[in-house]
Amino acid sequence: MTPPPPAPAKPIGIAVIGAGYWGPNLVRNFQASPAFRLRWLCDLDADRAQRVLGGYSTVQVTTQLDEVLADPDVDAVAIATPAGTHLPIALAALRAGKHVLVEKPLAATYEEGRQLVDEAAERGLTLMCDHTYCYTPAVLRIRELLHAGELGELHFLDSVRINLGLVQRDIDVVWDLAPHDLSIIDFVLPPGVRPTAVAAHGADGIGAGRACVAYLTLQLSNGGIAHIHVNWLSPVKVRTAIFGGSKRTLVWDDLNPSQRLAVYDRGVDVASPEELEDEQRRDILISYRSGDMIAPALNEREALRTMVEEYARAITTGEPALTDGRAGLRVLEILQAASVSLAEGGTMIKLDEGQQA
């Protein structure tokens, strides 16, 4: 990840929209960043917003979005409201000339996400997704290793995100948990490798009216495969991912603070036909290697702090953020295709090459 630029001479005026679950985290990090000056906190519940800020804050509180967008000192907004409200709020902000950061997912549907991406591009404004996990030290290192070819060609990815979680009223487990894993996959895949199709299977064992357990399978353009398990019903919490390459395999255990990443020089080697004698060509030779395990050191740092710095960099330089609107759109396309597959009993749904490129 490129280092953040020096803080501008004049801090970027920022407003946070939404003071519920995620809004307070954004408020704290924007207030701590020298690149920003938090000017407004907007929420339908003014008392809740005031409690988030505390009694001595000079940040203004309002229940009216129009009041925020009319302020010429507000250069950018950060939206932490339900997904169904992202389109109208973000569109209004873009049309008011404000840069926009949106909590995941980018929008409620792919079509709505496309509207936001097109609007931002037309106006030359930054549109960024708060794919927070992508800015964790572990995921940034995974991206670095994959992009540098340290694991070799990626053969498989197996991700597990399960817990005894809050069963949502309006979305299934795929839309609740899988955006994290899909955004990470989009972020770390080596250049030229992309998902080409997705199949989803799910179950509702408790009669919630929506899938509470689901498995997603993604075909990758290099012939590899990615598998995602999301689950609200597990009595234990698991956050792991395995990235299997032709050279090495990386294991990420997000719940193990003493060793989040482990790189294994262990795997399977297959002799290519060119290396074999004519009479051996029919039998591919397989050998197993068992080398060292290395645990890369990570500089622990709050992911949101890094994300806020990336937002400032994108606004200041005009360059796309690492998790820009198009990244959010790619995640939405997979989610929407997974929903179709889920409804059809696991049909493999092809993804649009133009959008995934």
N, C-alpha and C positions, 0 to 999 in steps of 0.2 A: 504494500500500500504506500502510495506517495505521501511524504510528510505534509502536514497541513501548512498552508501559507501563513505568513505573519498576520496577526490580527490587523484588520483595516484600521486606518486612522479614526474612522467613525464606526463604532460598533453597528452591526446589522440589527435594525429594529425588528423584534420578533413578537408574535402573539401566539399563544397556545389556545387551541379550541378544544375544550373538553377537560373537565377536572375530575373525571371518574377514576377508573382503575389505573390507566397508563399516564394520564395527564400529569399527575404530580411528579412522576419520574422525569418527564420532559421539562417541567418547570424547574426542577432542581438542577438539571444539567445545563439548561440554557442560562440560568442565573450564575452558574459557576464558570461559564465560558467567557473569556475576554473578547471573543469575536462577536458576541451577541449582547443586546440589551433587551431584556424582557419588559415589554410595555403593557401588555394586556393578558388577562386570563378570562376567557369567555366560556360560560356554561349556563345551561338553562336554570341551574340552581345557584343563585348568587351567593347564598350562605355557604354552600359547599366550596365554591371557588375561594371565598375569603378564608375559610379554614385552611385550605391548602397553602395559601400565601402567608398566613399568620397575621397577627394584629398590627405589626409595625411595617408591613411592606408598603412600598410606594407604587407597586404595580397596580394598574387600574383593573377593576372587575366590571364585567357587563354581561347581560344576558342577550344582547343584540349583536349579531354578527355584522350587520351593516355599520354599526358604530366603529367596530374594529377596522373594517375595510376602508372606511372613509378617512382614517388617520394617515396623513402623509408620512409620518415617522415610522410607520409599520412597513418594512420592506419584505417581510416573509411571514408565513404562518406555519404552524405545526398542528396537524389535525389528529386528535385522539378521541374520535367518536365512533359509534357503531358503523359497520361497513355500509349499511344501507343509506347512510347520510353522506358518505364520502363524495359522491358525484356532485350534489348541489353545492356543498360547502367549498369543495376544491375548485369547481368551475367558477363560482362567484369570486373566489380569491384570485384566480388566474386572470379573470376579466377585469379585476381591479388593479392588475399589474403587480401582484404579489407572487413571490416564489413560494412553492408549496412542498411541504413534507407531509406524507400521509402514513399513518399507522397501517400495518398489514391487515387484510389484503388491500391492494390499491383501490379496489371498488367491489361492488357486489356481483358484477358480471364482467365478462371479457369486453362486451360492447361498451359498457360504461367506462372501463379502463382505457379503451381506445379513444374515447372522446377526450379524456384528460390528457393523454399523451399528445394527441393532435393539437389540442388547445395550447398546451405549453410550448410545443415546437413552433406553432404559428406566431406566438408572442415572444419567443426567445427567452422564456423563463425556465428556471430550474424546477423540475418535478422529480421528487425523490421519494422512495419507499423506505420506511423505517423497518427494514429487515434486520432486526437487532442482532440476531445470532450471527449474522455474517461479519459483525465487527468484534466478535469475541477473539481474544488472542489465539485460541485453538483453531478456529475456522480460518483466520487470516494466515496461520502457518500451514494449514492443510492446502489452502489455495496456492500458497507459495511453492509448496512441494510438488503439487500436481502440475502447475504451470511450468515449473523448471524441469519436469520429466524425471524427478527423483524416484518415483514409484514405477516408472516405465509406462507402458500403455495400460489404461484403466480397463480391467476386465469385469469387475463387479463392484457394486456398492450396496451394502445392506444396512439399513437404518431402522432403529427401534425407538419409538417415543410413546411410552405407555405409563399409565398411572391410574389411580382411583380418582378420576377427575370429575370436574363439574360437568354434568350432562347439560348441554346447551338447549335452549328452547327453540331457537330459530334455525340452527345449522347442525349438520351431522359432524361426526368426528373427523371426517376428511377435511372439511372446510375449517374446522377449529384447530387441529394440530398439524396437518400436513403442510400448510403454508410455510412453516418453519423449515421443514426438511426440503421442500421443493426450492425455497429461496437459497438454501445452502448449496444444493446441487447445482443450481443455476450459477451460483457465485464461484464455485470451486472447479467446475469442469474445465479441462484444458481447452485452449483455443481450438476451434474446429470440431469439438465434440458437443453434441446436443441431444436431448431427448427427441425421438421421432414418433413414438406411439406410447400409449398408456392403457393399462387395463386395471380395473378395480373390482375387488370383491369385498362385501361387507355383511355384517349381521347385526340384528337388533334383538339380543337375547332377553332384554328386560321389558320389551314392549314400549319403548320410548317414542316410537313412531319415526325413528331415523337411525341410521347405522351408528352403533356405538363401538364397534370393532371393525377395522378395515385394513386391507392389504392392497398396496399399489405396486404395480410392476411397470417399469419404464424401459423401453428399448432405446439403446443409445446408437448414435450414428456410426460409431466405430465398431459396432458388433457387440459391445458390452451390454450389461443389464444392471438396472438399479431396482432395489426392492425396499419398500417403506411399510412398516407396521405401526399403525396408530390405534390407540385403545384407551377408552375411558374406564374400563372395568377391571383393570389389573390391580391386585392388592399391593403390588410392589411398583415402585417408580424406577424406570430404566430409561436412560438417555445414552444410547451408544450408536456408533456407526463404524463400519469396517469398509475400507477402501482397498480393494485388491488389485495390485498392478502386476505387470509382467516381471518387474525387478523386485519390488518390495510390497509389503502389505502394511497399511496404517490402521491402527485401532484407536478410536476416540471414545473415551468414557467421560462424559461431561460431569458425572457425579463423583468422580475421583479427583479431588483437588491436588493430591500429591503426584498423580501421574495421569494427566488428562490424555496425553498422546503417547503412543508407543509405535515405533516403526520396526517391523520384523523383516530381517533378511532371510525369510523362509518362504518356500513355495515350490512350484512345479516347473521344471524346465523340459521343453519338448524340442528334440532335435529336428531341424527342418529337413525336408526331403533332399535338399542339395548336399547335406552333410552325410548322407547315407549312400551305401553301395546300392547298385541296381537291384540286387536280390533282396535288399532290406526295405526298399521304398514302400512296400505294402504295409509295413509295420512301423508306425511312428514310435520312436524311442522316448520314453518318459523317465525322467530322473527327478529325485527330490533333494532339495537343499535345505540345510538347517544351519543358518548363520546367527549373527548377533541380533539382539534387540536393543534399540536405542530409544531413550525417552527424551525427546527434544525439550529444552528448557523454554518456558514461556514467561513473559513478563505480564503478570496478572494486572488487568486494567479493566475498568467498567466499560462494557461494550457501548453503552449509550453515550459515554463521553467521546469515544472514537467516532461514533455515528454523527454526533453534533459537529465535530471538527470536519468531517467529510461534507456535511451540509454547507458549512461555511466555505470550504474550499470550492465546492461546485458553484456557489453563488458568486464568489469573488473572482474566479477564473473564467466562468462561463462554460467550463467543461462538464460533461455528464458525470453525475455521481456514480460511484461503484454499484450502487443499487438504485439506478434511476428508474424513471417511469416505465421504460421498455422492459427492464428486469421484472418489475411488478406485473406487467402485461403478460410476459411469458409464464409466470407462475399462475396467473388467472386462466390462461389458456389450458394449462394442464389440469387445474382444478375443475374447470368446466367440462373438459373431456372425460375426466375421472367420474364426474357425476353421471354423465351419459352412460359410461361403461357400467357403473354401479346399477343403474336402472335396467340395463340390458343383461344383467347377470354375468358381467365380466368380459364383455366384448372388447377386443383390442381396438382402440380408437387412434387413428393416425393424427399427428399434429401438423399444423401448417408450417412447411419448411421456411416460408418467407418470414414468419413471425419468430421462429426459433433460431434463425441464423444469427 
